[in-house]
Amino acid sequence: MAIEIERKFLVKDDRWRDLVQGYLYRQGYIVTKDLTTVRVRTIGDRAYLTIKGKNAGMARLDLSMKFLQWKPIKF
């Protein structure tokens, strides 16, 4: 389990766009009764389950697991 530290940066312009490759992210959240965040995310053919604890200032506990076998479901 890691500790996530939230950081935000202001980007001056769009020059960086020509230097990177984009990926399609799909994600959804599972509702909990406390301040825990549970997220399911797919990035291409990979899938992850992430559980984040409540914020303690700028940091919070972060547990992320990769699904070893993942097959998308078509609806």
DSSP file (Angstrom, degrees, kcal/mol; ACC not computed):
  #  RESIDUE AA STRUCTURE BP1 BP2  ACC     N-H-->O    O-->H-N    N-H-->O    O-->H-N    TCO  KAPPA ALPHA  PHI   PSI    X-CA   Y-CA   Z-CA
    1    1 A M              0   0    0      0, 0.0     2,-0.2     0, 0.0    62,-0.2   0.000 360.0 360.0 360.0 136.5    0.0    0.0    0.0
    2    2 A A  E     -A   62   0A   0     60,-2.5    60,-2.8    58,-0.0     2,-0.6  -0.625 360.0-118.2-110.3 168.5    1.3    3.4   -0.9
    3    3 A I  E     -A   61   0A   0     58,-0.2     2,-0.4    -2,-0.2    58,-0.2  -0.960  27.2-148.2-108.3 121.3    0.7    7.0    0.2
    4    4 A E  E     -A   60   0A   0     56,-3.1    56,-1.7    -2,-0.6     2,-0.5  -0.740   6.4-160.5 -89.7 133.3   -0.7    9.2   -2.6
    5    5 A I  E     -A   59   0A   0     -2,-0.4     2,-0.3    54,-0.2    54,-0.2  -0.968  18.5-132.8-114.9 118.1    0.2   12.9   -2.4
    6    6 A E        +     0   0    0     52,-2.6     2,-0.4    -2,-0.5    -2,-0.0  -0.533  32.3 172.4 -73.7 125.4   -2.1   15.1   -4.5
    7    7 A R        -     0   0    0     -2,-0.3     2,-0.4     2,-0.0    -2,-0.0  -0.993  12.9-166.9-134.6 143.1   -0.2   17.6   -6.7
    8    8 A K        -     0   0    0     -2,-0.4     2,-0.3     2,-0.0    -2,-0.0  -0.978   3.9-166.7-130.6 143.8   -1.5   19.9   -9.4
    9    9 A F        -     0   0    0     -2,-0.4     2,-0.5     2,-0.0    -2,-0.0  -0.959  19.0-130.2-131.3 146.9    0.4   21.8  -12.0
   10   10 A L        -     0   0    0     -2,-0.3     2,-0.4     2,-0.0    -2,-0.0  -0.865  21.6-146.9 -97.5 124.8   -0.5   24.7  -14.3
   11   11 A V        -     0   0    0     -2,-0.5     3,-0.0     1,-0.1    -2,-0.0  -0.791   1.0-151.1 -95.0 131.7    0.5   24.0  -18.0
   12   12 A K        -     0   0    0     -2,-0.4     2,-0.2     1,-0.1    -1,-0.1   0.904  66.8 -21.9 -70.0 -43.8    1.6   27.1  -19.9
   13   13 A D        -     0   0    0      0, 0.0     3,-0.4     0, 0.0    -1,-0.1  -0.798  69.3 -88.0-153.5-169.9    0.6   26.0  -23.5
   14   14 A D  S >  S+     0   0    0     -2,-0.2     3,-1.6     1,-0.2     4,-0.4   0.243  83.1 108.8 -98.4  11.9   -0.2   23.0  -25.7
   15   15 A R  G >  S+     0   0    0      1,-0.3     3,-1.0     2,-0.2     4,-0.2   0.803  71.0  65.5 -59.8 -28.6    3.3   22.3  -27.0
   16   16 A W  G >  S+     0   0    0     -3,-0.4     3,-1.7     1,-0.2     4,-0.4   0.739  83.1  77.0 -65.5 -23.7    3.5   19.1  -24.9
   17   17 A R  G X  S+     0   0    0     -3,-1.6     3,-0.8     1,-0.3    -1,-0.2   0.813  90.0  53.8 -61.5 -31.9    0.7   17.5  -27.0
   18   18 A D  G <  S+     0   0    0     -3,-1.0    -1,-0.3    -4,-0.4    -2,-0.2   0.607 105.7  55.8 -76.2 -10.9    3.1   16.7  -29.9
   19   19 A L  G <  S+     0   0    0     -3,-1.7     2,-0.3    -4,-0.2    -1,-0.2   0.451 102.5  60.0-101.0  -3.1    5.5   14.9  -27.6
   20   20 A V    <   -     0   0    0     -3,-0.8     2,-0.4    -4,-0.4     0, 0.0  -0.836  67.9-132.3-128.7 162.1    3.1   12.3  -26.0
   21   21 A Q        -     0   0    0     -2,-0.3     2,-0.2     2,-0.0    -3,-0.0  -0.935  27.7-134.1-111.0 136.3    0.8    9.5  -27.0
   22   22 A G        -     0   0    0     -2,-0.4     2,-0.3    -5,-0.1    -5,-0.0  -0.543  14.0-158.7 -90.6 156.7   -2.7    9.4  -25.7
   23   23 A Y        -     0   0    0     -2,-0.2     2,-0.6    21,-0.0    20,-0.0  -0.979  23.4-115.5-131.7 145.0   -4.6    6.4  -24.2
   24   24 A L        -     0   0    0     -2,-0.3    20,-1.2     2,-0.0     2,-0.4  -0.721  33.1-167.3 -82.5 120.4   -8.3    5.8  -23.8
   25   25 A Y  E     -B   43   0A   0     -2,-0.6     2,-0.4    18,-0.2    18,-0.2  -0.888   8.3-176.2-106.5 138.1   -9.2    5.6  -20.1
   26   26 A R  E     +B   42   0A   0     16,-2.2    16,-3.2    -2,-0.4     2,-0.3  -0.999  15.4 165.1-129.6 134.0  -12.6    4.3  -18.9
   27   27 A Q  E     -B   41   0A   0     -2,-0.4     2,-0.3    14,-0.2    14,-0.2  -0.991  17.9-174.3-150.0 156.8  -13.5    4.4  -15.2
   28   28 A G  E     -B   40   0A   0     12,-2.3    12,-2.6    -2,-0.3     2,-0.4  -0.963  19.3-130.0-145.6 160.1  -16.3    4.1  -12.8
   29   29 A Y  E     -B   39   0A   0     -2,-0.3     2,-0.5    10,-0.2    10,-0.2  -0.885   8.0-142.3-118.0 145.8  -16.7    4.5   -9.0
   30   30 A I  E     -B   38   0A   0      8,-2.5     8,-0.7    -2,-0.4     2,-0.2  -0.916  28.0-120.7-106.0 129.6  -18.3    2.3   -6.4
   31   31 A V        -     0   0    0     -2,-0.5     2,-0.3     6,-0.1     6,-0.1  -0.470  31.7-173.0 -73.3 136.4  -20.2    4.1   -3.7
   32   32 A T        -     0   0    0      4,-0.3     6,-0.0     2,-0.3    -1,-0.0  -0.834  31.5-124.7-123.0 165.0  -19.0    3.5   -0.1
   33   33 A K  S    S+     0   0    0     -2,-0.3     2,-0.1     2,-0.0    -1,-0.1   0.717  93.8  41.1 -82.7 -21.8  -20.5    4.5    3.3
   34   34 A D  S    S-     0   0    0      2,-0.1    -2,-0.3    20,-0.0     0, 0.0  -0.198 110.1 -76.2-108.6-157.4  -17.4    6.3    4.5
   35   35 A L  S    S+     0   0    0     -2,-0.1     2,-0.2     2,-0.1    20,-0.2   0.205  86.5 122.9 -91.6  16.8  -14.8    8.5    2.8
   36   36 A T        -     0   0    0     18,-0.1     2,-0.5    15,-0.0    -4,-0.3  -0.572  52.8-145.5 -77.2 140.8  -13.1    5.7    1.0
   37   37 A T  E     - C   0  52A   0     15,-2.8    15,-3.0    -2,-0.2     2,-0.5  -0.937  12.8-170.8-107.9 128.4  -12.9    5.9   -2.8
   38   38 A V  E     -BC  30  51A   0     -8,-0.7    -8,-2.5    -2,-0.5     2,-0.4  -0.982  10.9-180.0-119.7 123.1  -13.2    2.7   -4.9
   39   39 A R  E     -BC  29  50A   0     11,-2.9    11,-2.8    -2,-0.5     2,-0.5  -0.967  20.1-159.6-128.3 139.1  -12.5    3.0   -8.6
   40   40 A V  E     +BC  28  49A   0    -12,-2.6   -12,-2.3    -2,-0.4     2,-0.4  -0.976  23.9 178.9-111.8 128.7  -12.4    0.5  -11.5
   41   41 A R  E     -BC  27  48A   0      7,-2.5     7,-2.9    -2,-0.5     2,-0.4  -0.990  18.0-161.6-136.0 138.3  -10.4    1.7  -14.4
   42   42 A T  E     -BC  26  47A   0    -16,-3.2   -16,-2.2    -2,-0.4     2,-0.4  -0.961   3.6-174.1-116.4 140.5   -9.5    0.2  -17.8
   43   43 A I  E >   -BC  25  46A   0      3,-2.5     3,-1.9    -2,-0.4     2,-0.4  -0.909  67.5 -55.3-130.9 101.8   -6.6    1.5  -19.9
   44   44 A G  T 3  S-     0   0    0    -20,-1.2   -18,-0.0    -2,-0.4   -21,-0.0  -0.514 123.9 -15.3  62.8-120.6   -6.7   -0.3  -23.3
   45   45 A D  T 3  S+     0   0    0     -2,-0.4     2,-0.3    -3,-0.1    -1,-0.3   0.241 121.4  90.6 -99.3  13.5   -6.6   -4.0  -22.5
   46   46 A R  E <   -C   43   0A   0     -3,-1.9    -3,-2.5    23,-0.0     2,-0.3  -0.825  56.4-162.9-108.2 149.3   -5.5   -3.5  -18.9
   47   47 A A  E     -C   42   0A   0     20,-0.5    20,-2.6    -2,-0.3     2,-0.3  -0.984   5.3-171.7-134.1 144.6   -7.9   -3.2  -15.9
   48   48 A Y  E     -CD  41  66A   0     -7,-2.9    -7,-2.5    -2,-0.3     2,-0.5  -0.972  16.7-152.7-136.9 146.8   -7.3   -1.9  -12.3
   49   49 A L  E     -CD  40  65A   0     16,-2.7    16,-3.0    -2,-0.3     2,-0.4  -0.991  21.7-171.9-115.5 126.1   -9.1   -1.7   -9.0
   50   50 A T  E     -CD  39  64A   0    -11,-2.8   -11,-2.9    -2,-0.5     2,-0.5  -0.975  10.1-168.9-124.3 133.0   -8.0    1.2   -6.8
   51   51 A I  E     -CD  38  63A   0     12,-3.1    12,-2.8    -2,-0.4     2,-0.4  -0.986   8.9-172.0-120.5 125.1   -9.0    1.8   -3.2
   52   52 A K  E     -CD  37  62A   0    -15,-3.0   -15,-2.8    -2,-0.5    10,-0.2  -0.961  13.9-137.8-121.6 134.2   -8.1    5.2   -1.6
   53   53 A G        -     0   0    0      8,-2.2     3,-0.1    -2,-0.4   -16,-0.1  -0.137  43.0 -68.3 -77.5 178.5   -8.6    6.1    2.0
   54   54 A K        -     0   0    0      1,-0.1     7,-0.4   -18,-0.1    -1,-0.2  -0.339  62.8 -91.4 -68.8 152.4   -9.9    9.4    3.3
   55   55 A N        -     0   0    0    -20,-0.2     2,-0.3     5,-0.1     5,-0.2  -0.347  31.6-170.4 -65.6 140.5   -7.8   12.5    2.9
   56   56 A A  B >   -E   59   0A   0      3,-3.2     3,-1.2    -3,-0.1     2,-0.5  -0.747  69.7 -60.9-127.1  81.4   -5.3   13.4    5.6
   57   57 A G  T 3  S-     0   0    0     -2,-0.3    -2,-0.0     1,-0.2    -1,-0.0  -0.699 117.6 -18.6  76.2-123.8   -4.2   16.9    4.3
   58   58 A M  T 3  S+     0   0    0     -2,-0.5   -52,-2.6    -3,-0.1     2,-0.3   0.387 129.6  68.9 -95.0   2.4   -2.7   16.4    0.9
   59   59 A A  E <   +AE   5  56A   0     -3,-1.2    -3,-3.2   -54,-0.2     2,-0.3  -0.844  50.4 167.0-123.6 156.8   -2.0   12.7    1.4
   60   60 A R  E     -A    4   0A   0    -56,-1.7   -56,-3.1    -2,-0.3    -5,-0.1  -0.971  42.7 -88.7-159.4 157.8   -4.1    9.5    1.6
   61   61 A L  E     -A    3   0A   0     -7,-0.4    -8,-2.2    -2,-0.3     2,-0.4  -0.425  41.7-166.5 -69.4 144.9   -3.6    5.7    1.5
   62   62 A D  E     -AD   2  52A   0    -60,-2.8   -60,-2.5   -10,-0.2     2,-0.5  -0.979  12.6-178.6-141.3 120.9   -3.7    4.2   -2.0
   63   63 A L  E     - D   0  51A   0    -12,-2.8   -12,-3.1    -2,-0.4     2,-0.4  -0.984   9.6-178.5-121.4 120.4   -4.0    0.5   -2.9
   64   64 A S  E     - D   0  50A   0     -2,-0.5     2,-0.4   -14,-0.2   -14,-0.2  -0.975   3.2-173.2-124.6 132.1   -4.1   -0.3   -6.6
   65   65 A M  E     - D   0  49A   0    -16,-3.0   -16,-2.7    -2,-0.4     2,-0.4  -0.978  16.3-140.1-126.9 136.0   -4.4   -3.9   -8.0
   66   66 A K  E     - D   0  48A   0     -2,-0.4     2,-0.4   -18,-0.2   -18,-0.2  -0.783  21.8-125.0 -92.4 134.7   -4.1   -5.0  -11.6
   67   67 A F        -     0   0    0    -20,-2.6   -20,-0.5    -2,-0.4     3,-0.1  -0.660  14.8-155.4 -75.3 129.5   -6.6   -7.6  -12.9
   68   68 A L  S    S+     0   0    0     -2,-0.4     2,-0.5     1,-0.2    -1,-0.2   0.852  82.9  36.2 -77.4 -34.2   -4.6  -10.5  -14.3
   69   69 A Q  S    S+     0   0    0     -3,-0.1     2,-0.4     2,-0.0    -1,-0.2  -0.979  73.8 169.3-122.1 122.4   -7.4  -11.7  -16.6
   70   70 A W        +     0   0    0     -2,-0.5   -23,-0.0   -25,-0.1     0, 0.0  -0.986  11.0 172.6-139.0 123.4   -9.6   -9.1  -18.2
   71   71 A K        -     0   0    0     -2,-0.4    -2,-0.0     2,-0.0   -26,-0.0  -0.983  32.1-126.1-129.3 120.5  -12.2   -9.5  -20.9
   72   72 A P        -     0   0    0      0, 0.0     2,-0.5     0, 0.0    -2,-0.0  -0.316  19.1-136.3 -63.6 147.4  -14.4   -6.5  -21.8
   73   73 A I        -     0   0    0      2,-0.0     2,-0.5     0, 0.0    -2,-0.0  -0.920  11.1-142.6-105.8 127.6  -18.1   -7.1  -21.8
   74   74 A K              0   0    0     -2,-0.5     0, 0.0     1,-0.1     0, 0.0  -0.790 360.0 360.0 -92.0 130.0  -20.2   -5.6  -24.6
   75   75 A F              0   0    0     -2,-0.5    -1,-0.1     0, 0.0    -2,-0.0   0.387 360.0 360.0-103.3 360.0  -23.6   -4.3  -23.6
